[in-house]
């Protein structure tokens, strides 16, 4: 019997579709604000791994996380959550 290992997004059908667009928006907005992942996690208080998972589309962040990120970027949350 063969056992295969499945990535996180594949274990949750539809997750890659829900989180992927937000991941791209989060990364683009961070880059446009001249933040590195390190400077953004320092500014938000969110963990580095959580921010990395948000940007890669592996995590679907809570609305409060999006608000925190948007505030650190000087943006309205709608640019991350649309």
C-alpha positions as CSV (number, residue, x, y, z in Angstrom):
1,X,0.0,0.0,0.0
2,X,1.3,3.4,-0.9
3,X,0.7,6.5,1.2
4,X,1.0,9.9,-0.4
5,X,1.6,13.2,1.4
6,X,-0.7,16.0,0.4
7,X,0.1,19.7,0.7
8,X,-2.0,21.9,3.0
9,X,-4.0,23.7,0.3
10,X,-4.9,20.3,-1.4
11,X,-6.3,18.9,1.8
12,X,-8.9,21.7,1.9
13,X,-10.7,21.8,-1.5
14,X,-11.3,25.4,-2.6
15,X,-8.8,26.9,-0.2
16,X,-6.3,27.6,-2.9
17,X,-9.0,29.5,-4.8
18,X,-10.1,31.6,-1.8
19,X,-6.7,32.5,-0.4
20,X,-4.7,32.9,-3.6
21,X,-6.1,36.2,-4.8
22,X,-5.7,37.7,-1.3
23,X,-2.2,36.4,-1.1
24,X,-1.2,38.3,-4.3
25,X,-2.9,41.5,-3.0
26,X,-1.2,41.3,0.3
27,X,2.3,40.8,-1.2
28,X,1.8,43.6,-3.8
29,X,0.6,46.0,-1.2
30,X,3.5,45.1,1.1
31,X,6.0,45.6,-1.7
32,X,4.4,48.9,-2.7
33,X,4.7,50.2,0.8
34,X,8.4,49.3,0.8
35,X,8.0,46.8,3.6
36,X,9.9,43.5,3.9
37,X,8.2,40.5,5.5
38,X,10.4,41.2,8.5
39,X,9.5,44.8,8.8
40,X,5.8,44.0,8.4
41,X,5.8,41.3,11.1
42,X,7.5,43.8,13.4
43,X,5.0,46.5,12.6
44,X,1.9,44.2,13.0
45,X,2.9,41.9,15.9
46,X,1.8,39.0,13.7
47,X,4.2,36.1,13.5
48,X,6.6,35.8,10.6
49,X,5.3,32.3,9.7
50,X,1.7,33.6,9.7
51,X,2.5,36.4,7.4
52,X,4.4,34.1,5.1
53,X,1.4,31.7,5.0
54,X,-1.0,34.6,4.2
55,X,1.3,35.8,1.4
56,X,1.7,32.3,0.0
57,X,-2.1,31.6,0.1
58,X,-1.7,28.8,2.6
59,X,-3.6,30.7,5.3
60,X,-6.9,32.5,5.1
61,X,-6.4,35.2,7.6
62,X,-9.0,36.5,10.1
63,X,-10.5,39.9,9.4
64,X,-8.7,41.3,12.4
65,X,-5.4,40.2,10.9
66,X,-6.2,42.0,7.6
67,X,-7.1,45.1,9.6
68,X,-3.8,45.0,11.4
69,X,-1.8,44.5,8.1
70,X,-3.8,47.2,6.4
71,X,-3.1,49.7,9.2
72,X,0.6,48.9,9.2
73,X,0.7,49.5,5.4
74,X,-1.3,52.7,5.7
75,X,-4.1,51.3,3.5
76,X,-7.8,50.7,3.8
77,X,-8.6,47.0,4.6
78,X,-10.6,46.9,1.3
79,X,-7.4,46.7,-0.7
80,X,-6.6,43.4,0.9
81,X,-10.1,42.0,1.3
82,X,-11.7,42.7,-2.1
